[in-house]
Amino acid sequence: MGQQASSITLEASLKNLGMISSFLHKWAKKANLSTHSENELLLTVEEVYINIVKYAYPESLGKVTIHCRIDEGSLVLKIKDEGIPFNPLH
């Protein structure tokens, strides 16, 4: 079975959380995730996205790309931004 993949690129704004949830919901269905796993996925991605909005782009509206693919029966996500890098020492 071949890979399935798609991406969504959005302005890093909290107003886009609904679009992200819809995008991930479709992928959770394609990957046959349980309701519990889908909820955990949504919560995790929401937390990452909010951190990007707040800290990677504190004074501007940059872009965030979420890439999803199904590979060998697993849902694989990649979240990319070009904002200020996270520094765990600060």
VMD Tcl script that builds the backbone (N, CA, C; Angstrom):
set m [mol new atoms 270]
animate dup $m
set s [atomselect $m all]
$s set {name element resname resid chain x y z} {
  {N N MET 1 A 0.847 -1.177 0.000}
  {CA C MET 1 A 0.000 0.000 0.000}
  {C C MET 1 A 0.890 1.236 0.000}
  {N N GLY 2 A 0.610 2.214 -0.851}
  {CA C GLY 2 A 1.410 3.429 -0.953}
  {C C GLY 2 A 1.120 4.411 0.156}
  {N N GLN 3 A 1.975 5.379 0.246}
  {CA C GLN 3 A 1.805 6.430 1.247}
  {C C GLN 3 A 0.688 7.382 0.845}
  {N N GLN 4 A -0.024 7.868 1.834}
  {CA C GLN 4 A -0.973 8.956 1.673}
  {C C GLN 4 A -0.388 10.133 2.437}
  {N N ALA 5 A -0.459 11.333 1.865}
  {CA C ALA 5 A 0.119 12.497 2.546}
  {C C ALA 5 A -0.554 13.774 2.084}
  {N N SER 6 A -0.586 14.759 2.980}
  {CA C SER 6 A -0.991 16.121 2.629}
  {C C SER 6 A -0.513 17.064 3.726}
  {N N SER 7 A -0.534 18.354 3.386}
  {CA C SER 7 A -0.079 19.391 4.320}
  {C C SER 7 A -1.085 20.523 4.352}
  {N N ILE 8 A -1.046 21.261 5.440}
  {CA C ILE 8 A -1.810 22.491 5.565}
  {C C ILE 8 A -0.842 23.550 6.086}
  {N N THR 9 A -0.830 24.711 5.450}
  {CA C THR 9 A 0.004 25.827 5.892}
  {C C THR 9 A -0.919 26.975 6.251}
  {N N LEU 10 A -0.745 27.480 7.472}
  {CA C LEU 10 A -1.622 28.523 7.997}
  {C C LEU 10 A -0.817 29.637 8.637}
  {N N GLU 11 A -1.447 30.796 8.724}
  {CA C GLU 11 A -0.900 31.893 9.507}
  {C C GLU 11 A -0.924 31.460 10.969}
  {N N ALA 12 A 0.144 31.730 11.691}
  {CA C ALA 12 A 0.248 31.342 13.100}
  {C C ALA 12 A -0.635 32.251 13.947}
  {N N SER 13 A -1.901 31.889 14.011}
  {CA C SER 13 A -2.894 32.659 14.751}
  {C C SER 13 A -3.845 31.684 15.435}
  {N N LEU 14 A -4.261 32.021 16.652}
  {CA C LEU 14 A -5.174 31.143 17.383}
  {C C LEU 14 A -6.498 30.963 16.656}
  {N N LYS 15 A -6.846 31.902 15.787}
  {CA C LYS 15 A -8.116 31.791 15.051}
  {C C LYS 15 A -8.124 30.580 14.115}
  {N N ASN 16 A -6.975 29.995 13.846}
  {CA C ASN 16 A -6.883 28.860 12.928}
  {C C ASN 16 A -6.956 27.495 13.614}
  {N N LEU 17 A -7.188 27.471 14.919}
  {CA C LEU 17 A -7.262 26.189 15.629}
  {C C LEU 17 A -8.366 25.290 15.084}
  {N N GLY 18 A -9.494 25.872 14.693}
  {CA C GLY 18 A -10.596 25.082 14.141}
  {C C GLY 18 A -10.217 24.391 12.845}
  {N N MET 19 A -9.499 25.095 11.986}
  {CA C MET 19 A -9.065 24.496 10.716}
  {C C MET 19 A -8.075 23.361 10.965}
  {N N ILE 20 A -7.207 23.548 11.949}
  {CA C ILE 20 A -6.246 22.494 12.292}
  {C C ILE 20 A -6.984 21.264 12.818}
  {N N SER 21 A -7.965 21.482 13.688}
  {CA C SER 21 A -8.743 20.361 14.228}
  {C C SER 21 A -9.446 19.588 13.118}
  {N N SER 22 A -10.033 20.305 12.166}
  {CA C SER 22 A -10.714 19.642 11.042}
  {C C SER 22 A -9.738 18.831 10.200}
  {N N PHE 23 A -8.581 19.418 9.914}
  {CA C PHE 23 A -7.547 18.736 9.133}
  {C C PHE 23 A -7.106 17.457 9.834}
  {N N LEU 24 A -6.843 17.548 11.142}
  {CA C LEU 24 A -6.378 16.381 11.896}
  {C C LEU 24 A -7.471 15.333 12.062}
  {N N HIS 25 A -8.717 15.779 12.196}
  {CA C HIS 25 A -9.839 14.843 12.324}
  {C C HIS 25 A -9.920 13.949 11.083}
  {N N LYS 26 A -9.768 14.552 9.912}
  {CA C LYS 26 A -9.796 13.772 8.665}
  {C C LYS 26 A -8.673 12.739 8.642}
  {N N TRP 27 A -7.493 13.150 9.099}
  {CA C TRP 27 A -6.359 12.228 9.104}
  {C C TRP 27 A -6.518 11.148 10.162}
  {N N ALA 28 A -7.114 11.486 11.292}
  {CA C ALA 28 A -7.364 10.478 12.328}
  {C C ALA 28 A -8.305 9.402 11.791}
  {N N LYS 29 A -9.303 9.820 11.026}
  {CA C LYS 29 A -10.232 8.859 10.416}
  {C C LYS 29 A -9.503 7.973 9.402}
  {N N LYS 30 A -8.669 8.598 8.551}
  {CA C LYS 30 A -7.922 7.820 7.550}
  {C C LYS 30 A -7.016 6.787 8.209}
  {N N ALA 31 A -6.477 7.145 9.368}
  {CA C ALA 31 A -5.549 6.256 10.081}
  {C C ALA 31 A -6.269 5.293 11.022}
  {N N ASN 32 A -7.610 5.371 11.047}
  {CA C ASN 32 A -8.416 4.505 11.914}
  {C C ASN 32 A -8.045 4.637 13.388}
  {N N LEU 33 A -7.761 5.866 13.824}
  {CA C LEU 33 A -7.444 6.084 15.237}
  {C C LEU 33 A -8.703 5.932 16.078}
  {N N SER 34 A -8.545 5.446 17.285}
  {CA C SER 34 A -9.661 5.397 18.225}
  {C C SER 34 A -10.012 6.824 18.636}
  {N N THR 35 A -11.189 7.002 19.207}
  {CA C THR 35 A -11.593 8.326 19.684}
  {C C THR 35 A -10.600 8.842 20.712}
  {N N HIS 36 A -10.159 7.973 21.604}
  {CA C HIS 36 A -9.187 8.364 22.630}
  {C C HIS 36 A -7.877 8.832 21.993}
  {N N SER 37 A -7.368 8.068 21.039}
  {CA C SER 37 A -6.112 8.446 20.369}
  {C C SER 37 A -6.273 9.736 19.579}
  {N N GLU 38 A -7.420 9.905 18.929}
  {CA C GLU 38 A -7.665 11.147 18.194}
  {C C GLU 38 A -7.678 12.344 19.143}
  {N N ASN 39 A -8.328 12.201 20.292}
  {CA C ASN 39 A -8.364 13.297 21.266}
  {C C ASN 39 A -6.968 13.627 21.783}
  {N N GLU 40 A -6.158 12.613 22.033}
  {CA C GLU 40 A -4.777 12.851 22.466}
  {C C GLU 40 A -3.972 13.555 21.378}
  {N N LEU 41 A -4.166 13.147 20.131}
  {CA C LEU 41 A -3.497 13.785 19.001}
  {C C LEU 41 A -3.882 15.259 18.913}
  {N N LEU 42 A -5.179 15.542 18.978}
  {CA C LEU 42 A -5.650 16.927 18.884}
  {C C LEU 42 A -5.091 17.778 20.016}
  {N N LEU 43 A -5.100 17.257 21.229}
  {CA C LEU 43 A -4.581 17.999 22.377}
  {C C LEU 43 A -3.089 18.278 22.222}
  {N N THR 44 A -2.339 17.287 21.799}
  {CA C THR 44 A -0.893 17.450 21.627}
  {C C THR 44 A -0.569 18.487 20.563}
  {N N VAL 45 A -1.204 18.380 19.406}
  {CA C VAL 45 A -0.936 19.326 18.321}
  {C C VAL 45 A -1.402 20.727 18.710}
  {N N GLU 46 A -2.528 20.826 19.409}
  {CA C GLU 46 A -3.003 22.133 19.867}
  {C C GLU 46 A -1.974 22.792 20.787}
  {N N GLU 47 A -1.412 22.024 21.712}
  {CA C GLU 47 A -0.396 22.566 22.624}
  {C C GLU 47 A 0.838 23.048 21.860}
  {N N VAL 48 A 1.304 22.250 20.915}
  {CA C VAL 48 A 2.467 22.639 20.110}
  {C C VAL 48 A 2.150 23.901 19.320}
  {N N TYR 49 A 0.984 23.932 18.678}
  {CA C TYR 49 A 0.593 25.073 17.851}
  {C C TYR 49 A 0.487 26.355 18.689}
  {N N ILE 50 A -0.135 26.273 19.854}
  {CA C ILE 50 A -0.269 27.452 20.723}
  {C C ILE 50 A 1.109 27.955 21.149}
  {N N ASN 51 A 2.019 27.049 21.472}
  {CA C ASN 51 A 3.385 27.463 21.822}
  {C C ASN 51 A 4.073 28.158 20.658}
  {N N ILE 52 A 3.861 27.668 19.444}
  {CA C ILE 52 A 4.437 28.331 18.269}
  {C C ILE 52 A 3.866 29.734 18.130}
  {N N VAL 53 A 2.554 29.859 18.241}
  {CA C VAL 53 A 1.907 31.177 18.114}
  {C C VAL 53 A 2.452 32.147 19.160}
  {N N LYS 54 A 2.557 31.685 20.411}
  {CA C LYS 54 A 2.961 32.572 21.505}
  {C C LYS 54 A 4.452 32.885 21.531}
  {N N TYR 55 A 5.281 31.899 21.211}
  {CA C TYR 55 A 6.715 32.068 21.431}
  {C C TYR 55 A 7.565 32.151 20.161}
  {N N ALA 56 A 7.175 31.472 19.105}
  {CA C ALA 56 A 7.978 31.518 17.879}
  {C C ALA 56 A 7.741 32.811 17.112}
  {N N TYR 57 A 6.521 33.335 17.234}
  {CA C TYR 57 A 6.158 34.564 16.514}
  {C C TYR 57 A 5.511 35.557 17.487}
  {N N PRO 58 A 6.236 36.019 18.501}
  {CA C PRO 58 A 5.614 36.877 19.516}
  {C C PRO 58 A 5.155 38.237 18.991}
  {N N GLU 59 A 5.774 38.732 17.952}
  {CA C GLU 59 A 5.425 40.071 17.468}
  {C C GLU 59 A 5.012 40.093 16.005}
  {N N SER 60 A 4.809 38.947 15.406}
  {CA C SER 60 A 4.426 38.904 13.996}
  {C C SER 60 A 3.577 37.662 13.737}
  {N N LEU 61 A 3.010 37.600 12.554}
  {CA C LEU 61 A 2.222 36.438 12.163}
  {C C LEU 61 A 2.998 35.656 11.114}
  {N N GLY 62 A 3.691 34.638 11.559}
  {CA C GLY 62 A 4.420 33.787 10.633}
  {C C GLY 62 A 3.547 32.644 10.157}
  {N N LYS 63 A 4.154 31.684 9.534}
  {CA C LYS 63 A 3.446 30.526 8.988}
  {C C LYS 63 A 3.797 29.257 9.761}
  {N N VAL 64 A 2.819 28.364 9.810}
  {CA C VAL 64 A 3.003 27.042 10.401}
  {C C VAL 64 A 2.497 26.025 9.381}
  {N N THR 65 A 3.277 24.993 9.155}
  {CA C THR 65 A 2.864 23.915 8.256}
  {C C THR 65 A 2.744 22.629 9.053}
  {N N ILE 66 A 1.629 21.950 8.864}
  {CA C ILE 66 A 1.426 20.635 9.469}
  {C C ILE 66 A 1.328 19.640 8.323}
  {N N HIS 67 A 2.223 18.685 8.338}
  {CA C HIS 67 A 2.269 17.658 7.295}
  {C C HIS 67 A 1.856 16.332 7.923}
  {N N CYS 68 A 0.916 15.644 7.306}
  {CA C CYS 68 A 0.468 14.337 7.779}
  {C C CYS 68 A 0.675 13.305 6.690}
  {N N ARG 69 A 1.029 12.107 7.126}
  {CA C ARG 69 A 1.121 10.993 6.188}
  {C C ARG 69 A 0.842 9.699 6.931}
  {N N ILE 70 A 0.372 8.754 6.191}
  {CA C ILE 70 A 0.196 7.410 6.730}
  {C C ILE 70 A 1.277 6.559 6.099}
  {N N ASP 71 A 2.084 5.972 6.952}
  {CA C ASP 71 A 3.214 5.173 6.492}
  {C C ASP 71 A 3.186 3.837 7.227}
  {N N GLU 72 A 3.011 2.768 6.483}
  {CA C GLU 72 A 2.967 1.419 7.057}
  {C C GLU 72 A 1.960 1.323 8.198}
  {N N GLY 73 A 0.788 1.942 8.017}
  {CA C GLY 73 A -0.286 1.856 8.991}
  {C C GLY 73 A -0.209 2.835 10.142}
  {N N SER 74 A 0.813 3.675 10.178}
  {CA C SER 74 A 0.964 4.653 11.258}
  {C C SER 74 A 0.752 6.066 10.734}
  {N N LEU 75 A 0.123 6.896 11.537}
  {CA C LEU 75 A -0.041 8.307 11.216}
  {C C LEU 75 A 1.211 9.044 11.677}
  {N N VAL 76 A 1.851 9.756 10.754}
  {CA C VAL 76 A 3.086 10.482 11.038}
  {C C VAL 76 A 2.820 11.960 10.813}
  {N N LEU 77 A 3.141 12.788 11.807}
  {CA C LEU 77 A 2.958 14.235 11.705}
  {C C LEU 77 A 4.290 14.944 11.776}
  {N N LYS 78 A 4.363 16.054 11.055}
  {CA C LYS 78 A 5.530 16.935 11.119}
  {C C LYS 78 A 4.979 18.352 11.192}
  {N N ILE 79 A 5.412 19.102 12.190}
  {CA C ILE 79 A 4.971 20.483 12.366}
  {C C ILE 79 A 6.186 21.372 12.177}
  {N N LYS 80 A 6.060 22.343 11.278}
  {CA C LYS 80 A 7.206 23.179 10.931}
  {C C LYS 80 A 6.829 24.654 11.023}
  {N N ASP 81 A 7.747 25.429 11.604}
  {CA C ASP 81 A 7.620 26.887 11.603}
  {C C ASP 81 A 9.007 27.470 11.382}
  {N N GLU 82 A 9.058 28.742 11.101}
  {CA C GLU 82 A 10.341 29.415 10.898}
  {C C GLU 82 A 10.511 30.570 11.878}
  {N N GLY 83 A 9.887 30.420 13.038}
  {CA C GLY 83 A 9.953 31.456 14.053}
  {C C GLY 83 A 11.185 31.331 14.930}
  {N N ILE 84 A 11.149 32.027 16.054}
  {CA C ILE 84 A 12.246 32.011 17.018}
  {C C ILE 84 A 12.396 30.587 17.562}
  {N N PRO 85 A 13.592 30.009 17.518}
  {CA C PRO 85 A 13.786 28.645 18.010}
  {C C PRO 85 A 13.541 28.543 19.518}
  {N N PHE 86 A 13.075 27.385 19.943}
  {CA C PHE 86 A 12.878 27.099 21.359}
  {C C PHE 86 A 14.233 26.912 22.021}
  {N N ASN 87 A 14.429 27.571 23.156}
  {CA C ASN 87 A 15.653 27.417 23.931}
  {C C ASN 87 A 15.264 26.958 25.332}
  {N N PRO 88 A 15.454 25.682 25.663}
  {CA C PRO 88 A 15.030 25.174 26.965}
  {C C PRO 88 A 15.808 25.759 28.141}
  {N N LEU 89 A 16.891 26.470 27.877}
  {CA C LEU 89 A 17.689 27.057 28.960}
  {C C LEU 89 A 17.149 28.403 29.415}
  {N N HIS 90 A 16.172 28.936 28.725}
  {CA C HIS 90 A 15.585 30.234 29.123}
  {C C HIS 90 A 14.189 30.084 29.625}
}
mol reanalyze $m
mol bondsrecalc $m
mol representation Tube
mol addrep $m
